[in-house]
């Protein structure tokens, strides 16, 4: 025949246990074929007792690969010789193990995946269809969702048809995990929020609340309530009480919704909301969804939804926009402010930092204010130029500048002698 093996095509002269590693690899990464009855050179040798051998292949896969993969066995006759074609489909429940190990293809070889790759497969497998999996409980109540739908969509009473429209009730007749997460009570252990209010430093905890086993909508509302308690206040201007914000509520609301809609579920961690005197940090478990880069996340105003069913409900309730990550709107809330939000993105999480917007509420020294006033009228300055304007020495200027950079008020540009600084 003269055929050659490829990353998605493997030949086996006979049936041995080694083909099961390749079944694991194809199930984890890409569709592929294993053809029995062809040797390593691509020459046709054929198979005997084909019916028995097909049954043997099926039993070996079912007994050895966990979870059960998707595959199809076909038989073909070529030049009076019979071959068995095993088609393996990439699965959703990755990783697929053979004898406790997961495998991948590298060119025409099959190799065990490393620890990092195994972790990625686990995250992908949990989240690809996590929302659609059968809920651990089928006795779910939706009073919170019902009240939100009544407020936003005029729906008086929730029923099965509405739950089906929201994709919370599967066509096969069961509530899925998205339904459980949005139900009034749920058994999902790590789907909650951990909210901490710090004092002068992280050693001084003024308030802490962990919200779990409740509807994502209840968690969302409670976090907004705590935010309003600490970051909103009223001032009397003339005869009128005016509500003021240390941090824009809309920026916090967008950041919170973003964390809930985009988090992954296999990481044993709550969404962590750390509230400081000068900022809020929201840490969401899991990095960016597959198919979106850091630049697209920050600047592209596009969204690849990791949890589309939950996102769809949040959209109907006017909590999020259907398109866009919300990052643009978070940044918009800081227009005209010296302090700006920042976004740290890693493989394991996303952290959004929202600084206090009123510069007068920031804990700044007199020297820091002097540097800010100079930079207000300049596009950018070097450290030496700042020295000359203020009469500071090099070490003092660098210390103050670094403090302002750490507070996300100033931006450092370049390296070495050509380094300059400007307001964010």
Secondary structure, 3 states (H helix, E strand, C coil): CCCCCECCEEEECCCCCCHHHHHHHHHHHCCEEEEECECCCCCECCCCCHHHHHHHHHHHHHHHEECCCEEEEEEEEECCEEEEEEEEECCCCCCCEECCEEEEEECCEEEECCHHHHHHHHHHHHHHCCCCCECCCCCCCCHHHHHHHHHHHCCCCCCHHHHHHCCCECCCCCEEHHHHHHCCECCCCCCCEEEEEECCCCCCEEEEEEECCECHHHHHHHHHHHHHHHHEEEEEECCEEEEEECCCHHHHHHHHHHHHHHCCCCCCCCEEEEECCCEEEEEEECCCCCCCCHHHHHHCCCCCCCCHHHHHHHHHCCCCCCCCCCHHHHHHCCCCCCCCCEEEECCCEEEEEEECCCHHHCCCCHHHHHHHHHHHCCCCEEHHHHHHHHCCCHHHHHHHHHHHHHCCCEEEECCHHHCEEEEC
